């Protein structure tokens, strides 16, 4: 089949959640004999090499379009009454090239990697004129409208007003997409339940889970021998939920952990740390790495992974990565959402500072517990989180409709 992928960011390198998910979808669909044509906006010229890598690897063709100045995009969103998410990723030249491609090629399916990319579908006069429309697939990933609602509740004016507006407009757009697209995917059953409860209850909203590449994340053959516990958090460190998580943990838990383990270390590894995150490096035992070439060694040499999320949506890839490295995880319920893990079996759950401190202390003082939790987490990844298994619903959908079309002809 000929599949067009409208991706809000170039899905390469696969080094952050949304890019990991889209890259593996493209790679999987191509491995099944499909022809992938990628359309994506970009911010900086250094990203052009990423498009080239995709064309050499998994895409039949790629089309890259430079985004206009960000302030101009956002102002356009305000003036036109669009959500800022939609305005932020819209490029007129991408629209024109997408319409030309659809007019000149028999496209079997169009996959949008975020709600914002549906704007290209809705604005396409070419699609409206086709006798047989390609199958339309939306990967919402998470319930974005609820994310904006969380931001609104946790932020003061004037940003709370901006988030309130975004929540309203994105919710409306999500409903329009669900009514128009053939199938819409979310990352976990909890997200599907939330979507049907808060946005719209349609039967075409389904789960398409995340997998884990075990060739990239795996336990070290030699166990780390840290004299006192090394705690780890990874992620893009200008992303609000990540920033909130590490700030909360350091402010509310870290000093108590140091009182028991004066030489303990808390490593925050990930690109683009904000000024607030960078300032944490002045605290005793806290290390802020910024961008790292290889994240695997951090997982392999840490003793405990912490996921103290208070703002989040969907499945946390960083937790799956820790699982795949047999690294025991202490997480809030929100950080474990959508992962088929069991408290006190493959993960430890904590909600309050005292609970986090207690669970970290348990793992630090009970090596057998730490080893057991890590081993159970690794077993879970092996059994349930291959990309092939997680992405099978999208292939089943495409094949089912391909067979229907062939019978019809």
C-alpha positions in Angstrom: 0.0 0.0 0.0 1.0 3.6 -0.6 0.8 5.4 2.8 1.3 9.2 3.3 2.5 10.1 6.8 1.8 13.7 8.0 4.2 14.0 10.9 4.3 17.2 13.0 8.0 16.6 13.7 10.6 14.7 11.6 10.6 11.3 13.4 14.4 11.0 13.4 16.5 10.5 15.3 14.1 8.5 17.6 15.3 10.2 20.8 12.1 11.4 22.4 8.7 9.9 23.0 6.7 11.1 20.0 9.6 10.7 17.6 10.3 7.2 18.9 6.6 6.2 18.4 6.3 7.6 14.8 9.7 6.3 13.7 8.8 2.8 14.8 5.4 3.0 13.1 7.0 4.1 9.8 9.7 1.4 10.2 7.2 -1.3 10.9 4.8 -0.4 8.1 7.7 -0.3 5.6 8.9 -3.7 6.8 5.5 -5.1 5.9 6.0 -4.1 2.2 4.3 -0.7 2.3 5.5 2.4 0.5 5.9 5.3 2.9 5.8 9.0 1.8 6.6 11.4 4.7 5.6 15.1 4.8 6.8 17.1 7.8 7.6 20.7 8.8 10.9 21.5 10.4 12.5 24.4 12.5 16.2 24.4 11.7 18.4 23.4 8.8 20.2 20.8 10.9 17.1 18.7 10.7 17.5 18.3 6.9 20.0 15.5 7.5 17.3 13.7 9.5 15.0 13.7 6.5 17.8 12.3 4.3 18.4 9.5 6.8 14.8 8.5 6.7 14.8 8.5 2.9 17.8 6.3 2.8 16.3 4.0 5.4 12.6 3.6 5.7 10.8 6.1 3.4 10.1 6.0 -0.3 10.1 9.8 -0.3 10.4 12.6 2.1 9.2 16.2 1.8 10.5 18.9 4.3 9.0 22.3 4.8 10.6 25.1 6.8 8.2 26.6 9.5 7.7 30.3 9.4 8.8 32.5 12.4 7.1 31.0 15.5 5.6 34.3 16.7 4.0 34.8 13.3 2.5 31.3 13.5 1.1 31.8 16.9 -0.4 35.2 16.0 -2.0 33.7 13.0 -3.6 31.1 15.3 -5.1 33.9 17.5 -6.3 35.9 14.5 -8.0 33.0 12.8 -9.4 31.5 16.0 -7.4 28.3 15.6 -5.7 26.4 18.4 -2.0 27.3 18.8 -1.2 23.7 18.3 -2.7 23.7 14.8 -1.2 27.1 13.9 2.3 26.1 15.2 2.6 23.2 12.7 0.9 24.6 9.6 2.9 25.5 6.5 1.1 26.6 3.3 3.8 25.1 1.1 3.3 21.7 2.8 -0.4 21.9 2.1 0.2 22.6 -1.6 2.7 19.8 -2.0 0.5 17.4 -0.1 -2.5 18.2 -2.4 -0.3 17.8 -5.5 0.9 14.4 -4.3 -2.6 13.1 -3.5 -3.8 14.3 -6.9 -1.1 12.6 -8.8 -0.9 9.3 -6.8 -3.3 6.6 -5.7 -2.8 6.9 -2.0 -4.3 4.1 0.1 -4.0 5.7 3.6 -3.0 8.9 5.3 -1.5 8.7 8.8 -1.4 11.8 10.9 0.9 11.7 13.9 -0.9 14.3 16.0 -4.2 16.2 16.0 -2.6 19.3 14.6 -1.8 17.5 11.3 -5.4 16.9 10.6 -5.6 20.5 9.5 -3.9 19.4 6.2 -6.6 16.9 5.6 -9.5 19.2 6.4 -8.0 22.0 4.2 -7.4 19.7 1.2 -9.7 20.4 -1.7 -8.0 17.6 -3.6 -9.1 15.0 -1.0 -12.7 16.2 -1.2 -12.7 15.8 -4.9 -11.5 12.2 -4.9 -14.0 9.5 -5.9 -12.5 7.1 -3.3 -10.9 8.7 -0.3 -7.8 7.2 1.3 -8.3 5.7 4.7 -7.7 8.4 7.3 -5.8 7.3 10.4 -5.2 9.6 13.4 -2.6 8.9 16.0 -3.6 11.2 18.9 -1.0 9.5 21.1 -2.4 11.2 24.2 -5.5 13.2 25.1 -3.9 16.6 24.3 -6.9 18.6 25.4 -6.6 17.1 28.9 -2.9 18.0 29.0 -3.9 21.7 28.4 -6.5 21.5 31.1 -3.8 20.2 33.5 -1.5 23.1 32.5 -4.4 25.5 33.2 -5.0 24.2 36.6 -1.3 24.4 37.6 -0.5 27.8 36.1 -1.4 31.4 37.0 -2.6 34.2 34.8 -2.0 35.1 32.0 -0.8 31.6 30.9 -3.7 29.9 32.5 -6.0 31.9 30.1 -3.8 30.7 27.1 -4.1 27.1 28.3 -7.8 27.4 28.9 -8.3 28.6 25.3 -6.1 25.8 24.0 -8.0 23.2 26.0 -11.3 24.4 24.5 -10.1 24.6 20.9 -8.2 21.3 21.0 -11.2 19.5 22.5 -13.4 20.8 19.7 -10.8 19.8 17.1 -10.4 16.3 18.6 -14.2 15.8 18.2 -14.1 16.9 14.6 -11.3 14.5 13.8 -13.0 11.6 15.5 -16.1 12.2 13.4 -14.2 12.5 10.1 -11.3 10.0 10.4 -11.8 6.2 9.9 -9.8 5.2 13.0 -8.2 7.2 15.9 -5.5 5.7 18.1 -4.4 6.5 21.7 -1.4 5.1 23.5 -3.2 3.2 26.3 -6.6 2.1 27.4 -6.6 4.7 30.2 -6.2 7.4 27.5 -9.1 5.8 25.5 -11.3 5.8 28.6 -10.4 9.4 29.3 -11.0 10.5 25.7 -14.5 8.8 25.6 -15.4 10.4 28.9 -14.1 13.9 28.4 -14.1 14.4 24.6 -16.4 12.1 22.6 -17.5 8.5 22.9 -16.9 7.1 19.4 -16.3 3.4 18.5 -13.5 4.3 16.2 -11.2 5.4 19.1 -8.8 2.5 19.9 -5.6 1.6 21.6 -2.3 1.6 19.7 0.4 1.0 22.4 4.1 1.8 22.6 6.8 -0.8 22.3 10.4 -0.9 23.2 13.5 -1.7 21.1 15.4 -4.1 23.3 18.4 -3.9 21.0 18.8 -0.3 22.2 17.9 -0.7 25.9 19.1 -3.7 27.8 20.7 -4.6 31.2 24.5 -4.2 31.7 26.4 -7.5 31.8 28.3 -6.1 34.8 26.3 -4.9 37.8 27.0 -1.3 38.9 28.8 -1.0 42.3 27.8 2.4 43.6 28.7 2.9 47.3 25.5 4.9 47.8 22.4 5.0 45.6 22.4 6.7 42.2 19.0 7.9 41.1 18.1 8.7 37.5 15.5 10.7 35.5 15.7 11.1 31.7 13.8 13.2 29.2 13.7 16.4 27.2 14.2 18.9 30.0 12.2 21.8 28.6 9.0 19.7 28.5 6.7 21.0 31.2 5.8 17.6 32.8 9.5 16.6 33.0 10.5 20.0 34.5 7.7 19.8 37.1 8.6 16.2 38.0 12.3 16.9 38.8 11.7 20.2 40.5 9.1 18.6 42.8 11.3 15.7 43.6 14.4 17.8 44.5 12.4 20.3 46.5 10.3 17.7 48.4 12.3 14.5 48.6 16.0 14.9 47.9 17.2 16.5 51.1 15.6 13.7 53.2 17.3 11.1 51.0 20.7 12.8 51.5 20.2 12.8 55.2 20.3 9.0 55.0 22.8 8.7 52.1 25.0 11.8 52.1 26.8 10.7 48.9 23.7 9.7 46.9 23.5 11.2 43.4 20.5 12.3 41.4 21.2 12.4 37.7 18.9 14.4 35.4 19.9 13.4 31.8 18.3 15.0 28.8 18.5 17.8 26.3 17.4 21.4 26.6 17.3 21.8 30.4 15.5 25.0 31.4 17.2 27.6 33.7 15.2 26.2 36.6 16.4 22.6 35.9 20.0 23.8 35.3 19.9 25.5 38.7 19.3 22.2 40.4 22.9 21.3 39.7 23.9 23.6 42.6 22.2 21.3 45.0 24.3 18.6 46.7 24.4 15.4 44.7 22.3 16.6 41.8 23.8 16.4 38.3 22.2 17.9 35.2 23.8 16.6 32.0 22.1 18.4 29.2 22.3 16.6 25.9 24.1 13.2 25.9 25.2 11.2 22.9 24.3 7.9 24.5 21.6 7.5 27.2 22.0 3.7 27.7 25.0 4.0 30.0 23.0 6.1 32.4 20.3 3.5 32.7 23.0 0.7 33.1 24.9 2.4 35.9 22.0 3.8 38.0 20.4 2.0 40.9 16.9 3.5 40.8 14.8 5.3 38.3 12.3 7.9 39.6 9.2 9.0 37.7 7.6 11.6 40.0 5.1 12.8 37.5 2.3 15.1 38.5 1.5 16.4 35.0 1.5 13.8 32.3 -0.5 12.1 29.5 0.0 8.6 28.1 2.7 6.0 28.4 6.1 7.2 29.6 8.8 5.8 27.3 11.4 6.5 29.9 9.8 4.1 32.3 9.7 1.3 29.6 13.4 2.0 28.9 14.2 1.6 32.6 12.2 -1.6 32.7 14.1 -2.9 29.6 17.4 -2.2 31.5 16.1 -4.1 34.6 16.4 -0.8 36.5 13.8 -0.7 39.4 11.4 2.2 39.1 9.6 4.3 41.7 6.8 6.2 40.1 3.6 8.1 40.8 0.4 6.4 39.5 0.4 8.9 36.7 3.9 7.9 35.6 2.9 4.3 35.5 -0.3 5.0 33.6 -0.9 2.8 30.6 1.8 0.3 31.4 0.7 -3.2 32.4 2.8 -3.2 35.5 1.9 -4.3 39.1 2.7 -2.3 42.2 5.3 -4.1 44.4 5.9 -6.6 41.7 7.4 -4.9 38.7 7.3 -1.3 40.0 7.0 0.6 43.2 4.4 3.3 43.5 4.5 6.5 45.5 2.4 9.7 45.5 3.7 11.8 48.4 7.2 12.9 49.4 7.2 10.5 52.4 6.2 7.6 50.1 8.9 8.4 47.6 11.5 8.6 50.3 10.3 5.3 51.8 10.3 3.5 48.5 13.8 4.8 47.5 15.1 3.7 50.9 13.6 0.3 50.5 15.4 -0.3 47.2 18.6 1.1 48.6 18.6 -1.1 51.7 17.1 -4.2 50.2 19.2 -5.4 47.2 17.1 -8.5 46.8 14.0 -6.4 46.4 15.7 -4.1 43.9 16.9 -7.1 41.9 13.5 -8.7 41.9 11.6 -5.6 40.9 14.1 -5.0 38.0 13.9 -8.6 36.9 10.1 -8.6 36.8 10.1 -5.3 34.9 12.4 -6.8 32.3 10.3 -9.9 32.0 7.2 -7.7 31.4 9.0 -5.9 28.5 10.0 -9.2 26.9 6.5 -10.6 27.1 4.3 -7.6 26.1 6.2 -4.7 24.7 7.7 -5.6 21.3 6.9 -3.0 18.6 5.6 -5.6 16.3 3.0 -6.7 18.8 2.0 -3.2 19.9 1.6 -2.0 16.3 -0.4 -5.0 15.0 -3.8 -3.1 15.2 -2.8 -0.5 12.6 -1.6 -3.2 10.2 -4.8 -5.2 10.8 -6.9 -2.1 10.0 -5.0 -1.4 6.8 -5.1 -5.0 5.6 -8.8 -5.4 6.4 -9.7 -2.3 4.3 -7.3 -3.3 1.6 -9.1 -6.7 1.2 -12.5 -4.9 1.2 -11.4 -2.6 -1.6 -9.9 -5.5 -3.7 -13.2 -7.4 -3.4 -15.1 -4.3 -4.4 -13.0 -4.1 -7.6 
